[in-house]
């Protein structure tokens, strides 16, 4: 499909959507301010008072052509007032809700995202499929960041987030709808990709973990991979056993988890079963691996033992340092033993016994050894 045809399809889709939501009244695309990406920041005025600052990178259409985006900023003592302020700078009617990406600044995440989510949920034009990330520092830097070949950073970040499910065991549950569900569900916590500008590039460097509506920590990529393996059901990534720069084996695996829970008196015991299956994509340790069942079994055991040890170390840190149910184990317990009990599942899970078992199965060896 040519780029011109793709743009035409996008314009027609947007126009049809607008046609139905504004009372079947046609509105030219040039008369609307359609955001590609929105950034949410706050500025602390006093201990109990904040100023909300929202940035929007808006598609600029003229003569049926897409020109370079421009960024508008709205400020206010409420989030609604930021829309008022932004419209005073806009040459067309601003239409919130069609943005591809929402970037939450670090200060906003620390302060709490309930007010932000409330107004987005209440706004009829907001699409629940907007992708969400947390950024280092202020979101305005990410929103304004120029990416070569893209009219705005939102188009680029959208591709980054959608591509995460290929490696590092990320899921695809980082949309507004996923936040709605997790904020209001017992035994669940929000996690979002954490993005920062590093070496003059946008890069996802880990995961922002929330306790209720507030940011509790940012995990690096190493610990993000472990959390994802323990938390998600069907995710993919690369696991390695490395003895030196020349001796290593890479395993491209799909991870499946199964969780069970038993309660003995007042103690909860969780059992997490991780099954890894996939392909050996490089091998400089096990000679003639594909033709040796004994070596395959030895590799599978070595990989299982390594990942199991890493997972146990992560769980210990989760329970003792972060004291947060990053794995949504409370959801499993609540489903089995009853919801609305009033217990704090973050506290319960932090004190519970959590067992982990990992099994590995090699499916393919690529072309074989070179």
N, C-alpha and C positions, 0 to 999 in steps of 0.2 A: 504494500500500500504506500502510495506517495505521500510526502509530507503535506502537500496541498489538500489531498483528499482527507487526510487525518484531521487537519485543522477544520475543514468543512464539516466533518462529522461532529467534532466537538462543538462547533458553533451552533449547529442545528440542534444538538441535544440540549445545550444550555438554553437556547431560545424556546424549545418546547417545554422545558421545565419551568421557565419563567412564565410562559403563557398560561400554564395551569395554576400556578401559585398566586398570581396577582389578579385573579378574578377573570381569567380569559381575556385579558386586555393586552394586546401586543405592545411590547416595549422594545425599541431598537437596542442592540447590544451596546452601541456607543453611549446610550443614556444611562447605563448602569455601571456601577463600580463593583467588579467581581474580584474578590480577593483570591490570591493563590496561596498565601501563607499568612498566618496571624501569630504575633508574638504577644505574650502576656507577662508583664512585669509589675512590680510594686515598688514604691519608695516609702520608707518608714518616715513619717513626720514626727510622731511621738510614739510612746510605748503602745498606745491603743489606737492610733490613727495612722492610716496609710493613704497614699495617693496611687490609684491604679493607672498604669501606662500601657496602652495597647498599640502595637504597630501592625499595619496591614500593607502587604505588597500587592498592589492592585493591577490587574491586567488592563492594558491601555489599548483600546481598539479605535481606529479611525480609518475611514474609507475601506471598511471590511478587512483591514490588516491589523495584525497583532504587533504592536510596537513594544519598546522596552517598558517594563513595569515601573511604577513609581510607588513610593512608600509614604503612607499617611500615618500620623501618630495622634491618638486621642488620649486625653488625660481627664481624670475626674475622681471625686471622692467615692463614687460607686462605679461599678462596671458599666451600668446603663449610661452614665454621664460621659463615659469615654466615647460612646457612639455619637452622642450629641456633639461633642467637641470635634470629633473626626469629620462629621458631615459639614461643619463650618469651613473645612478646607477642601472639600470634595467638589469637583465640577459636575458630578452626576450623582444619581441616587445610589448610595452604598447598599449593597445587598449582602448581609452577613450569612454565612452558613455554607457557601459553596467552596470554601477553602480546602485545599488538599491536605494541608499540614497545619497543626497548631503547635507552637513552640512555647513551653512553659519555662520562664526564667527561674533560676535557682532560688532567688528570694521569694518568689511567688509560691514555689513548691514547699519551701520551709514554712511559710506563713499559713498555708492551707489552701486547697483547691476547691473546697465546697461551693463557695460563692461563684466561682468561675463555671463550675459544672452546672450549677442551678440555672444560670441565665442561658447557657447553651442548650440545656434540655428544654427550657421553656420557649425558646425561639423556634417558630414553626419552620423557618427556612433552613435551619441548620441540618446538615446531613450527618447521620450517625456514623458514617464511614470515614470521617476525617481522621487521619493518622496523627498521633500525638507523641511528642518527645519532650524530654527535659533537657535544657542546655546549661552549660557552665556559664556563670555570670548572667548578664542581661540578655534577654531574647532579641533585643533590637540589633545586636551585633550579628546574630545568626540570620535574622530576617534580611538585613542589609548586605550580607556577604555576597560578593559577586562570584558567580561560577561561570567559567568560560563555556560558551555554547548553550547557555540557558538564559531565559529572560528573567528568571528570579531563582532564589535559593529553594523555594518551595517545590518546584518541579524536580530539582535534583534530590532533595531530602526524601521526597515521596518514593523515588526509585531506590534510595539507600535502605529505607525501612522495609519496603516490600521484598528486597533482595536478602534481607537478614535470615530468612528461613532456610537459605541454602546451606549456611555454615554456622558454627558456634552455637547450635542447638536453640536458636531463637524460635519463638512461635510467630503467629501472625495476629496475636491478640492485643494490639496496641491502638485500637480505634476508640473513638468517643463512646461507642456502645459498650465496649469492654470496660471502660471506666465507670459508666453508669451502673453496670451490673455488679462490679466488684465493690464499689463504695457502699452499696446498699445490701450486700449479701453477707450473711454471717460466716465467719471463718475464712474470709478472703481478703487479700490485700492487692493494691494496684502496683504493678511494675511497668516502667516505661524505658525505652532506650535513652541513653544519656549521650548527648552529642556535644562536641566542643570544636573550637577552631584551633588546630595544631599544625605547626609548620605551614601556615597559610593555606590549610585545607580543612574542609569539614570532615569530621571523623566520629564514628560512634565508638566510644571508649568504654562502654560498660552499661550498667543498668541502674536506674533510679528506683529505689524501693521505698514504698510508702507504708506507714502505719496509720490506718484510717485515712485521713485526707492530707497528712503531712509527710514530707520527705524525711525518712529516718537515716538513710545512708545511700551512697553511690558505690556500687560494686565495680571492681576492675573487670577486665575481660576474662581473666582466669577464673575468678569466683562467679562471674556471670554464667560461664559455661556450666559450672557445677550446679548452680541453682537451677538453670534451665533443665538439665538432665533429671534432677530430682523433682522438679515442679511440673514439667510438661509431659504430655502423653505421647505425641508423635512428632519428634523433631530430629534434625539431622546436623551432623558436624564431623569434624576431624579430631581423632584422638591419636596420640603418638606415644611410642616407647622409644626413648633416645638414650644412647650410651655415650655418644660423642657426635661431633659435627658430621662425621662420615658414617656412623653406625646408628641407624634409626629405622623404624617402621611406622608408616602412616596408615591409619584405618579410617575410612569414610563410612560412618555408621549412622543407622537410624536407631533412635532410642525410644523405647516404650516403657512406661512405668505403670505399676499397679500398686495401689495402696489399700491396706486393710487396717482396721483399728479394733482393739479390744479394751474393755474397761474392767479393771480389777479393783473393787472398792472405789476409792477416789483417784486411782491412777490410770492414766491412758497410756496404752502401748501401741505405737504405730509401726507397721512393717511395710517398707518400701522395696518393691521388687523391680529392678531395672534389667531390661533385656536389650542388649546391643547386637545388632546384626548389620553386616555391610561388607564392603570390599576392601581388600588390601591394595592401596594405590601406589605405595612405594615400599621397598623392602631391602635393607642392607644388613640385616642381622641373621635371619633364618634362611640359610641356603637351600634352594630347591623346595621351598615351602609347599607349593601346590601339589607336589607329588609325595609328600610325606605326612601321613595322618598323625604320626606321633608329634611332629613339629607343629602341625596345625593345632593340636590339642594343647601343646605347651604354650603356644602364643595366646590362645584363647584364655587359658588360665592366668597367664601373666597380665594380660590386659584387664581381665575381670578383677584380679587382686589389686591392681594399681588404681583403677577407677573407684573401687569400693573403699579403699583407704582414703582417697581424696574426698569422696563424698562424706565419709565419717568426720573428717577434719572440718569440712564446711559446716556440717550440722552442729558440731561443737561450738564453732564460732557464732553461728546463728543463734544458738540457745544462750550462750554466755555473754557474748559481746553486744549483739543487736537486739536480743530478746524480742524478736519479731517472727511471726509465722510466715516466712517467705515461701513456704511450700504448699500453702493452702491445706494443711492437714486438718485444721479446725473445721473446714467444710465437710470433710469425710466423717469426722466424729459427730458433728451436728446432724448430718443426714441419718446416721445410725442411731444416735441416742436422744435425738430431739432438739429442735431449734427453739429460739427465744427463751433459753434458760438463764440468760443474763450473765453468763460467764465471759471472761476475757480470754479468747482463744489464743491471743499472743502470749499471755501469761501461762496458760495451760500447756501449750506446745513447748514453751521454753523449759518447762519442768518435767516434761514427759520423756519416756524412753522411746527412742527412735532407732529401729533396726534397719539396716540396709543390706541387700544382697544384689550382686551384679553377675550376670551371665553374658558371655560373648559367643557369637556364632559367625564364622566367616562364610560368606555366600560365594564370593567370586575373587579372582586374583588378577583381574585385568587381562593383559596379554601374556602374563607370566613373567618369569625372571629374564633379565637382559644379560 
